[in-house]
Amino acid sequence: MKIYSATLNIHDHNTYDGVYHNQRERHTRFKHNVPKHFDAYEDQAAFNLEDRHLIDDFYNNYFKHKEEILSFTMTKGVLSEKFNIKNILEFKDFRPKNLWDYYLKDNLYFIDHHQSHATYAFINSKFTESDILVMDNIGYKFRSIFVKKDGTIIDLSDKLKLGKLWEDMSKLTGFGPFGASKLMGLAGYGQYSEKFYNYFEDKKWILYEHFEKNLLAFSLQKFTIDKIKEHVLPLKTSDNICVSGGVAYNGYMNEELTKHYKNVFVPPAVGDEGQAIGAYQHADYMLNNNKHIAKTFSGKEYDYVGEKKVNYKDIAQSIADGCVVGWFQGKSESGNRALGNRSILADPRNPDIKDYINETIKKREDFRPFAPAVLEEHYKEYFDTNQPSPYMSRICKVKSNKIPGVTHVDNTARIQTVNKNFNEKFYNIINEFYKITGIPMLLNTSFNCQEPIVETPEDAIYTFKNTALDILVINDYVLNK
């Protein structure tokens, strides 16, 4: 049975048909698909005024293709009077008790928001059984759930409101909605503050207007890990765990889990940008008895013909000589943490490279760190961690002083391990750099400048021309300034 999937959110709209993952922000060029003049949580008009494509696709498919199953999930607010989305109001009371519960009527297949996150992580992990932890700022019936290896859902929404807490603290510190990753980067500069920790615990301490953000960030990070130890670890039923939802972007937390679980899997599109994939996988498994593994690179592929063919050795030498390279290859990645086809690459040995890229290319806060993409066979030589991390999902201690460009102030790095099976072209450019320098990694950050990750060759060329990037590689061709 053919399945078409959509996520009806107040942000991060996306659809999936088993092949193409349509992340709307890549095309509208608004981060999280929310225009800058809207607040996704306070003005939900952003959902219905700025991007009708997802809803139009949803209804066009439903009414024209009755033989298809339309699998979907949604967040709170979608069923408000502002939108009045017909035909799906009856799904509003569905509350699953097991991961594999669903609601099917008239070819509409509905699962809860957190089920979608959990399904995407579990099926893509390829584990035969696993615990699953899903935490979000906002979902539909839940904020946080733990799924036992038998599929039983344990509601932790009242005990683990970590997504909301990070969102609230992000707004309080001036980073705004979706600014939790900035706060996490700032945590490396701080130290423990009992007064902040007590505030998170029972709110007996009042936050005043003037306070040290780095103390808050560090204490919030410690609070997060302590709550995981308190409420999640006692529920353990497996040696494997899958982690998903927006809070799963927290690399410190994910690394902590490796000390308690043999295998930790965090998928690349871990936030709401991966919702449509999970909804598709759930329906495909329950209706077609098929475990569909979503490809990491499931965006569109674009033709491009330039004047000069790329030579990997020359590009690697240019990086070693100090150039910063825009790297555009094949299909775009799902999510923000599986970079390798839409990347900015630089020399991790350069102690000044972080400040240079933040100031002249990314144009963002100077405290934001950058990640190393390291050849998988060498990661243990440089990083103190016990398992690969293909999707930049964990933050671990750095063991070497040779890579200051990707070492955060607290001597950590959010690593990405790369092998040939994952991405051969990306592996090859790192390997060429290794042959020249003896360092088996590159600084790797998303290819963008205050916008979503570039999607098309035109996006890449625009960013290349308007930033301090030195070289641009598009598929098999290279452009120089």
N, C-alpha and C positions, 0 to 999 in steps of 0.2 A: 504493500500500500504506500503510495507516494505521500510524503510529509513535507509540509511547508511550515516554517516556524517564525514567530515574531515575539519580541518582548515589548510590552506596553508599559513603558516607564515614564517618569517625569524628566528623565535625562538618559543619556547613553542608549539611544534607540538603536536596535540592530535586528536584522533578519538573517535566516540561514535556511538553505535548501539541501543541505548535505554536501555541497561543494563550495558555494560562494557565501562567505560571511560578510554581509553588508553592514559595516560599522558606519553609521550615518555621519559621525563627526569628521571622518576622513574626507567627506565630500562637501559638507556644509562649511567646513573649516572653522567650526566653533568647538572648543574643548568641551567634552561631555555632551556635545550637541546642544549646548545652552548658550545663546547669545550673551555677550558681556553685559547688556543692559537688563538682563533678567537674573533673578535668583531662583534656581531650580526648586528650592523648597518653599519660597515665599510667593513667587509669582508663577504659578503653573501654566500660565498662558504660553510660556515658552514651549510647552509640549504641543499645543494645538495650533499655534499661529505660525511658528517659524519652520516647522518641518512636517508637512502632511504626507510625505512619501511613505512612511511606514504604515500609517493607518490606511492610506489609499491602497497600498499593496495588499494589506490584510483583507480588506473587504472585496477588492477585485478578485482575489484568489478564492475567497469564500463563495461568492455568488456565481462565479464563472466555472468553478471546478469542483463540483459537488463530490466527485469521486476521490478528492484529496482530503487528507486530514490536516487541519490547521491547529498546530500545537502552539500554545502561548502561555505566558506568565505575565505578571504585572506587579507594580508597586502601589502602595497606598496613594490616594489622590487621583488615580486614573479614573475611578468610578465616581468622581465628584460631579456635581450638577453642571460644572463648566463644560465637561466633555460629553456627558450623556451618551456614552457608547452603548448602542443598542445591542441586544442579543447576548450580552455577556454578564448582565446584572445578576443572573441566577447563580453564577459561579462565586459570588462574593462571600458566601458562608462556608465554602469548602476549606476544611482544616485537616491536613493529612496527619496520620499517626505513624505511618511507615513511609520510607523513602519512595516506595513503588506505588503508593496510592495515586489515583488520578480521577478526574471528572470528565466524562465524555458524553456529549450530546450533540446530535445533528452535525457530526464531523468536526465539532470544535472540541479540542482536547486541552484541558487546563490542568496545570500543576502550580503549586505554590512557588513564590519567588526563591525561597531558600532551597526547595527541592531542585530547582534548576541549577543553582550553584553547586549543590552536592553531587548531582548526577554528572555534570560536566567534569568535575574533578575526579570522581570515582571511575567513570568509564575510561577517561583518558589516561588514568594511572596504569591501567591494565592489571591492577591487582585483582586477585580472585575474591578477596574479602578485605575489608578495611574499616577502621573507624573514620568518621568524617566530621570535621568541625567547620561550621559556616557562621560567620559573624558579619553583620552589615550595620550601617547606620539606620537604614530603614528598609523593610521588606514589605510583606503583605500581612501575614498572620504572626510573623516572628521577627525578632532582632537577631537572636543567636540560637542555634540548635547544635546538638551533638547527635550523630547518627551511629548507633552501635553496628557491629559487623553483621547482625541479622536484619538490619534495615530499620529497627525501631528508632523513632525520633524522640529525643529528650529536649524539651523546651527549656532553654537557658536564658530566655529573654529578660527575666527579672534579675538574674544574677550576673549576666555579662552584657551590660549596655555599653560595651567598649567602643563600638562604632559611633554611637551618638556622642559619647564623651570626647573622642578624638575630634569629631566634627565641631562640637561646642567649643573646645579649646582652640581649634584652628581659627574659628571666628573671633574668639576673645583676643587672641594674640595678633589679629590683623591679617592673617593669611587667607581668610575668607572661606567660602564653601569649597570643598575638594582640596583643601590645603593641608591635609594631614601628613602627606609625604614631606612637605617642607618642615613641619614640626618634628618629624622623625629624624630628618637630617640635622636639625638643630640640637637634638638630644645628645649628640656626640660631644657637644661643647659644654654640657652642664654637669652637675653633680646632684646628689640626693638632697632634697629639701623636705624635712618632715612636715612642715606646714602645708606644702602643696599636696603631699601624699595624703595627709589627713583630710584635706578638702575633697579629694577624689573619693575617699572612703566614706565620709559621712557628712560632708559639706558644713562642718562646724567652723571651719576656717573660711573667712570671706576673702575673695580675691579683690584687691583694690586696683585702681586704674594703673598704678605704677608698680611694676614687678619685673623680675628678670626672666625673660622668656626661656633662656637656656635651662634655668633651674626647673621651671615648669615642665619643659619638654623631657628632661632626663627623668624627673619624678613620675611623669605620666607613663614613660616607657617601662620603668620599674613596676609601677602599679599594674600595667597590662600583663606583664609576665607573671607577677604574683597571683593575679586573678586566674590566669590559665592554670597555674599549679594548683590553686585551691579548688577550682570548679571543674576542670577538664580532665586532668590526669587521674583522679579517682574513678572516672567513668571508663577507663581504658578496657577494651575487649579484644584488641588486636595488636600485632607488632607493626602494623602499617597504619598510617593516618594520611588522609587527604584534607587539605585546607583550602577554603574558598570564601568568597564574599570580600567586600572592600577591605576589611581588617586584615585579610591575608596578604596585603601588600606590605605588612609589617615584617621586615626581614629579620629583625632581632628576635621576634617571637617565633618565627619559623625555625630559626637556628636553634633556639632553646628546645624545640620539640624533637630535634635530632638526638638530644641527650636522653630522651625517654622512649622514642620509637625507633625501630630498626630502619624503617623506610618512611620518609616524609615526601609527599607529592603535592606541589602547588602548581596549578595549570597556568598557562601564559595570560589568558584573558580572564583574570581572576575576579575582576569586579563586574559591574552590571554590563560592561561591554561584551561579556561572554554569555549573557543570559539566553539568547536565542539558540545557541549551540546546545546548552543543557536541556532546553525544552524539546528540541528536536531529538536528542539522544534518548530522552525518557520515552517519548512516544514510539520511536523506532524500536526500542527494546521491548516495550510492553505489548505493542501491536504486531510487530514483525519479528520478534524474537531475535533481533540483531543488535549487537553491541557496536555501534558506529564510533570509530575513533576519528575525532576531528583533526584535520591536519593543522599544524602550526601556521603554515603559510597558506591561508585560504582566502586571500583577497583577490583583486584583479591583477592580471598581468598586462603590461603595456609594451607596445612596440616602440623602439627608438633606434634611429640610425644616426650616428655621428660621423665625424671626419677622421678621428684617430682611434685606433684599436687600443684597448687597455693591455698593459703588461704588468702582471701582478708583482714581479720583482721590482720594477720601477716605482710602483705605487708604494710598496713597502719601504723602499729606500727613501722616498720622499717623506714618508712619515717619520722614519728614523732621523732625517735631516731637519725635522721640525714642522713639517706641513700638517695641516688639519684637513681631513678628507671627508667629503660627503659620499656615502656609499649607498647606491640604489640598485637593487637586484630583484628581478622576477616579481613574484606575487608578494603583496604586503602581508605583514604578520597580523595575527589576531591578538589583540591586546597590546600592552605597552612593555612587556617584560620578556619578549622572545626575540630581541633585536638581532639583526644580521642581514636583513634585506632592506631596511630603512635606518641606516646608522650614520653617526658621525664618529670617525676613527682618529685617534691621535696616539702619541708616544707616552706610555705610562711611566717612563723613566724621568720625564721632565717635571721637576717640582713646581714649576710655575704654570703648568698647562691648565690646571683647574681654574685659576683666576682668569686666565686668558680666554678660555672658552665661555665661562660664565659671563664675562664682560662683553666680549665682541661677537659671540655667535648665539649662545642660548639667551643672553640678555636677561639674566635672572639673578637671584640673591647670591652673594659671594660665598655663603657658607654651604651651598649645595654641593655634595660630592659627586664623583663619577665612578662608574663601575668598570671592572676589568673583565674582558672576554678572554678566557684562558683555555688553551688546548687541554682537553679533558685528561690526557695522560700525564699532565704536569701539575694539576691544581694542588696536590698535596705537598708539593715542594714549596709553595708560596702561601698557602692558606690553611689555617687550623680548623678543618672541618672533616666530617667522616663520610660524606657522600656527594656525588655530583649535584650541580644546581643549574640545569640548562635554561631556566627562565628567570634568572636574576632575582630569585625569590628569597635568598637567605643572606644575612649579614654576618660575617665571621671574622675572626682575628687574622691579621696579616703577619706572616712569619719572616718576611724579607724587608730589608731597607732599600732594595733596588727599584721599587716601584712607587715612589712618593706621589706620582700623579693620580693614582687610584686608591691611595691610602687615606682614609678619613682621619680627622683630628684625634679620634679615640682609638686609632690603630686598627680599624676594621675596613672591610670592603664588601660590597654587595656583588658577589661573584656570578659570572655566567660561564659555565663549562661548555665547551664546543667540541663536537666530534664530527667526522666526515659524514656519517649517516644523517646527522641533524641538518647540516648545511655545508655542503662540500666547498662552495665558493668562499664562504666566510672562513672556513677552516684553512683554506689555501692561502688567503691573504695574511692570516695570523701566522701561519707556518713560514711564509716568506720573511716576515718581520723577525721571527725566531732565528732563522738562518743567518740574518744580517747582524742581529744584536745579542743573541743568546737569551733573550727574554720571550717566553712563549705566550705572550698575551698582547692585547691592545686595549687602550682606553676606548670604551664603547658607550655611546649615549644616543638617545633617540634623535632622529633626523628631523628637527623642527626648531623654530624660533618663536616662542610665545603663541604657538598654534598647535593643533593636533599634528601628529606625525605625518610627514608628507606622503601623499598617496600616488600622485601621477608624476611623470617626468617634468611636466610644467611646474608643479609645486616644488620639485627639487631644484629646478633651475632658478625659480624665483628666490628661494631661500639662499641658494649659492650666490646669487648676484647681490643680495641685500645683507649679507653677513661677511665675516672675515674668513670664511672657508677658502682654502687655497686651491683645492682640486675637487672636481666632481666626477665620480664614476657612475654611469648609467648603463646597466647591463654590460655589454662588451665594449663600451666606448668611454673615453675620458675627455673631460673639458678642463682647460687651464685658464686662469685669469691672465 
